[in-house]
């Protein structure tokens, strides 16, 4: 595999403060792509950019490797929202700092037309017939070849449109994904109708009750485009995943302690299923936002960002508790 390399920038423990500038520097490291055979895993931590050709398109992504990086680490795939970017997702979520603290790789794929074919039907990627599930499958293969990731511990998260993509991966790429954590995105109704993964799928769902774009109670998504296919409510989404994972008992409900007066509070509903846990974090008063992350647009546009918990830390704790996905290497 041909490559062009320069010295990557030093890893930042506070990427959301650095904004886009630091990640833009990382784009000086780009790998030639394709259906490559295994290569020597990259050594050391830091930020870099990668690409692969899939479906006749050159697809790009950003990679953050923690200090002391070595082969065999788990990876979190983090999907940006509609109209967003891979670099913006890194900034909004603050996942790089969590990866540095806990020792995992974060990969931020870039969507076609800054969108994902998550099944809503009205995004540029959906309308162009992009196979994003296939792209993610190929991306996991490339990360295994280039970074030596642990393919039994591949997790996915995303915000908004990226969250819908995450839900779709949970349904349609379950043998290769060990757990998902969609934020501000419930299951799309048409995806739910055919969502019968061959293996259980642990799920952590985070949804605000005051989300002005993706209604907590379900329905058409507001904002970009006509709204596409309607979504399930947050409770119905979690009930669906609980059924997939073999749950018959109702969830256990609890409230997180209020740590700051920011107009939000949090309730959790936890299903302890034979196939894996399913958890809903209901952010009462929370908006179309990433709890603990950046208030990326004004409150009047996307609602409040809760400071009651850190979504990135919480989802990593959830992912770290899960069993590896057996047999994921060659799926």
C-alpha positions in Angstrom: 0.0 0.0 0.0 1.5 3.3 -1.0 1.6 6.0 1.6 2.5 9.6 2.2 3.5 10.4 5.7 4.7 13.4 7.8 5.1 13.7 11.5 1.6 13.8 13.1 0.9 16.6 15.5 1.2 15.8 19.3 -2.0 14.5 20.8 -4.3 17.1 22.5 -6.1 16.3 25.7 -8.5 19.2 25.1 -9.4 19.0 21.4 -12.7 20.9 21.7 -10.7 24.0 22.9 -8.3 23.8 20.0 -11.3 23.8 17.6 -10.7 22.8 14.0 -7.1 24.1 13.7 -5.4 21.1 15.3 -7.4 18.6 13.4 -6.8 20.4 10.1 -3.1 19.9 10.7 -3.7 16.2 11.1 -5.0 16.1 7.5 -1.4 16.3 6.3 -1.2 12.6 6.9 -3.3 10.7 4.3 -3.1 7.0 3.3 -3.9 5.6 -0.1 -6.8 3.3 0.3 -8.9 0.5 -1.1 -9.3 -3.1 -0.3 -5.8 -3.3 1.1 -4.1 -6.2 2.7 -2.8 -6.0 6.3 0.0 -3.5 6.9 2.2 -2.8 9.9 0.1 -1.0 12.5 1.0 2.6 13.1 3.0 3.4 16.2 2.4 6.2 18.7 -0.6 8.4 19.4 -1.9 11.5 17.8 -4.3 12.7 15.1 -4.2 11.8 11.4 -6.5 11.6 8.4 -7.2 8.6 6.2 -9.1 7.7 3.1 -10.5 4.6 1.3 -12.2 4.1 -2.0 -15.6 2.5 -1.7 -18.6 2.4 -4.0 -16.7 4.5 -6.6 -16.1 7.3 -4.1 -13.1 8.4 -2.1 -14.2 8.4 1.5 -12.3 10.2 4.2 -12.1 10.0 8.0 -10.1 11.3 10.9 -8.3 9.1 13.4 -7.3 9.9 17.0 -4.9 7.5 18.7 -4.3 7.8 22.4 -0.8 8.3 23.9 0.9 4.9 24.1 -1.1 3.6 21.1 -0.4 0.0 20.2 -2.2 -2.7 18.2 -5.2 -4.4 19.9 -7.0 -1.3 21.1 -10.8 -1.0 20.9 -12.3 1.7 18.6 -15.3 4.0 18.7 -16.7 5.1 15.4 -18.2 8.6 15.9 -20.6 9.9 13.2 -21.2 13.6 12.8 -24.6 15.2 12.4 -26.3 16.4 9.2 -24.4 19.2 7.6 -21.5 18.6 10.0 -18.0 17.3 9.6 -15.7 14.7 11.1 -13.6 17.5 12.7 -16.7 19.2 14.1 -17.8 15.9 15.7 -14.5 15.6 17.4 -14.9 19.1 18.8 -18.5 18.8 19.9 -18.1 15.5 21.6 -14.7 15.8 23.3 -14.2 12.1 22.7 -10.5 12.6 22.0 -9.8 13.4 25.7 -11.9 10.4 26.8 -9.9 8.2 24.5 -6.6 9.5 25.9 -7.8 8.8 29.5 -9.0 5.3 28.8 -6.9 4.0 25.9 -9.1 3.6 22.9 -9.0 4.8 19.3 -11.6 7.2 18.0 -12.5 7.4 14.3 -14.6 10.2 12.8 -15.9 9.2 9.3 -17.0 11.9 6.9 -20.4 11.6 5.3 -21.1 12.1 1.6 -22.6 15.6 1.2 -22.0 16.0 4.9 -24.8 13.5 5.5 -25.5 9.8 6.1 -27.7 7.2 4.4 -29.2 6.4 7.8 -32.6 5.4 6.3 -34.5 8.6 6.8 -34.8 8.9 3.1 -34.3 12.7 2.6 -30.5 13.2 3.1 -28.1 13.8 0.2 -26.5 10.4 1.0 -29.9 8.6 1.1 -31.0 10.3 -2.2 -27.7 9.4 -3.9 -28.1 5.7 -2.9 -24.9 5.7 -0.9 -24.1 2.4 0.8 -22.9 3.7 4.2 -23.3 0.3 5.9 -21.0 -1.2 3.3 -18.6 1.8 3.8 -18.4 1.2 7.5 -17.8 -2.5 7.0 -14.9 -1.7 4.7 -13.6 1.0 7.1 -13.4 -1.5 9.9 -11.4 -3.8 7.7 -9.0 -1.0 6.8 -8.6 0.0 10.5 -7.8 -3.6 11.3 -5.1 -3.6 8.6 -3.6 -0.2 9.3 -4.0 0.2 13.1 -4.4 -3.4 14.3 -7.6 -2.5 16.1 -9.4 -5.1 18.2 -12.2 -6.0 15.8 -14.2 -7.7 18.6 -14.5 -4.3 20.3 -15.8 -1.9 17.7 -18.4 0.5 18.9 -20.5 3.2 17.2 -22.0 6.5 18.3 -23.3 9.5 16.5 -25.2 12.8 16.9 -28.5 13.5 15.1 -28.1 12.2 11.5 -25.0 10.4 12.7 -27.2 8.8 15.4 -29.7 7.6 12.9 -26.7 6.0 11.1 -25.6 4.4 14.3 -29.1 2.9 14.8 -28.9 1.5 11.3 -25.5 -0.1 11.9 -26.9 -1.7 15.1 -29.6 -3.3 12.9 -27.7 -4.2 9.8 -24.0 -4.6 10.8 -24.5 -6.2 14.2 -21.9 -9.0 13.8 -19.2 -6.4 13.5 -20.4 -3.8 16.1 -20.3 -4.7 19.8 -22.5 -1.9 21.0 -24.1 1.5 20.0 -24.8 4.8 21.7 -26.9 7.1 19.5 -27.4 10.7 20.7 -30.4 12.8 19.7 -31.6 10.2 17.3 -34.2 7.5 17.8 -35.0 4.5 15.5 -36.5 5.4 12.1 -39.8 3.6 11.7 -38.9 1.9 8.4 -35.6 0.7 9.8 -37.2 -0.6 12.9 -39.7 -2.7 10.8 -36.8 -4.8 9.4 -34.4 -4.5 12.3 -33.8 -8.1 13.3 -30.0 -8.4 13.9 -28.5 -11.9 13.9 -26.8 -11.2 17.3 -28.0 -9.1 20.2 -27.1 -5.4 20.3 -26.3 -3.6 23.5 -27.6 0.0 23.3 -27.2 3.2 25.2 -29.6 5.9 24.0 -29.4 9.5 25.0 -32.4 11.8 24.1 -33.6 15.2 25.3 -37.3 15.8 25.9 -37.0 19.4 24.6 -35.2 18.4 21.4 -36.6 20.8 18.8 -35.5 18.7 15.8 -35.9 15.0 16.7 -39.1 14.7 18.8 -38.7 12.7 22.0 -42.2 11.4 21.4 -41.5 10.3 17.8 -42.7 11.7 14.5 -41.1 13.6 11.6 -37.7 15.1 12.1 -37.7 18.9 11.8 -35.1 21.1 10.2 -33.2 20.0 7.0 -35.5 18.7 4.3 -39.1 17.6 4.5 -38.5 15.3 7.5 -38.2 12.0 5.7 -39.5 8.8 7.3 -41.0 9.3 10.8 -39.1 8.1 13.9 -40.1 6.1 16.9 -40.3 7.7 20.3 -37.4 7.3 22.6 -39.2 4.8 24.9 -40.4 2.8 21.9 -36.9 2.8 20.5 -35.5 1.3 23.7 -38.3 -1.1 24.0 -37.5 -2.4 20.5 -33.9 -3.0 21.4 -34.9 -4.6 24.6 -37.0 -7.0 22.6 -34.1 -7.7 20.2 -32.0 -8.5 23.3 -34.5 -10.9 24.8 -35.9 -8.8 27.6 -39.4 -9.5 29.0 -39.3 -7.6 32.3 -39.8 -3.8 32.5 -36.9 -1.5 32.9 -35.5 -0.2 36.2 -35.9 3.5 36.5 -33.6 5.9 38.4 -32.7 9.6 38.5 -29.2 11.0 38.3 -28.3 13.5 41.0 -28.6 17.1 40.0 -25.0 18.5 39.9 -25.6 21.9 38.4 -28.7 24.1 37.9 -28.8 24.3 34.1 -32.5 23.6 33.5 -32.0 19.9 32.9 -32.2 16.7 34.9 -31.7 13.1 33.9 -33.8 9.9 34.3 -32.4 6.5 33.3 -34.4 3.4 32.2 -32.3 0.2 32.3 -33.2 -3.1 30.7 -31.0 -5.9 31.9 -31.4 -8.3 29.0 -30.0 -11.8 28.3 -28.4 -10.5 25.1 -26.9 -7.3 26.7 -28.0 -4.1 28.4 -30.3 -1.5 26.9 -30.3 1.9 28.6 -32.2 5.1 27.9 -30.9 8.4 29.3 -33.8 10.8 29.2 -32.5 14.4 29.5 -35.5 16.3 30.8 -35.2 19.8 29.4 -32.3 18.7 27.1 -32.1 19.7 23.5 -30.6 18.4 20.2 -27.2 18.3 21.9 -24.4 16.2 23.3 -24.6 16.3 27.1 -21.3 17.5 28.6 -20.2 18.7 25.1 -20.1 21.9 23.2 -23.2 24.1 22.9 -22.6 24.1 19.2 -25.5 26.4 18.2 -27.6 28.8 20.3 -30.2 27.4 22.7 -33.0 28.9 20.7 -32.0 26.8 17.7 -31.0 23.4 19.2 -32.0 23.6 22.8 -29.9 23.2 26.0 -26.7 21.1 26.4 -27.1 19.4 29.8 -24.2 19.5 32.2 -25.6 16.8 34.5 -23.3 14.1 33.0 -20.7 13.7 30.3 -22.1 11.7 27.4 -18.7 10.7 26.1 -17.5 9.4 29.5 -20.8 7.7 30.1 -20.9 5.8 26.8 -17.3 4.7 27.1 -18.1 3.3 30.6 -21.0 1.5 28.9 -18.9 0.2 26.0 -16.1 -0.9 28.3 -18.5 -3.1 30.3 -19.6 -5.1 27.3 -18.4 -8.5 26.2 -16.3 -8.6 23.0 -18.1 -9.4 19.8 -17.1 -13.1 19.2 -16.2 -14.0 15.7 -16.2 -10.4 14.4 -12.8 -10.6 12.6 -13.9 -12.2 9.4 -17.6 -11.1 9.2 
